[in-house]
Amino acid sequence: MVNLSNINGFDWDDFNRDKNWQKHGVLWVECEEVFFNEPVLLYFDDKHSNEESRFYALGRTDNKRDLFIVFTLRNDKIRVISARDMNKKEKSQYEKYSKI
């Protein structure tokens, strides 16, 4: 599991922030909301952690939009790499956990 207790904000890359909006219609503020709403499921992404550790989150925005977010941790900040709506399998996993 991922521990975010020492995180102190977000580090936004302009390209990724704009790409998430253009490609998936996800605003940067929606990504941030996911990390403050319960439940949020956090996982280590061992498949894509070659150059730096990557993680992914399954969570919900304030407007109940279910998002899949890929991120890394740089210093004490979350750096979002990619964000999109959850697919069917991810949504099922999220809903199963949120009912426990």
DAKAGI-V376542 format. One record per residue. N is the residue number from 1. PSI is psi in whole degrees, -180 to 180 (none if undefined). Layout:
N | PSI
N | PSI
//
This chain:
1 | 160
2 | 134
3 | 118
4 | 18
5 | -24
6 | 10
7 | 139
8 | 56
9 | -164
10 | 150
11 | 108
12 | 130
13 | 123
14 | -41
15 | -50
16 | -38
17 | -46
18 | -38
19 | -42
20 | -37
21 | -49
22 | -41
23 | -37
24 | -2
25 | 29
26 | 123
27 | 151
28 | -37
29 | -32
30 | -40
31 | -46
32 | -39
33 | -39
34 | -40
35 | -12
36 | -8
37 | 148
38 | 145
39 | 155
40 | 128
41 | 128
42 | 133
43 | 149
44 | 134
45 | 84
46 | -24
47 | -35
48 | 25
49 | 42
50 | -52
51 | -33
52 | 157
53 | 130
54 | 152
55 | 165
56 | 153
57 | 141
58 | 124
59 | -180
60 | 139
61 | 175
62 | -27
63 | 18
64 | 27
65 | 127
66 | 120
67 | 148
68 | 122
69 | 128
70 | 134
71 | 166
72 | 168
73 | 125
74 | 118
75 | -116
76 | 30
77 | 152
78 | 128
79 | 108
80 | 130
81 | -42
82 | 149
83 | 139
84 | 171
85 | 147
86 | 145
87 | 179
88 | -45
89 | -44
90 | -42
91 | -41
92 | -44
93 | -45
94 | -46
95 | -36
96 | -45
97 | -41
98 | -14
99 | -7
100 | none
//
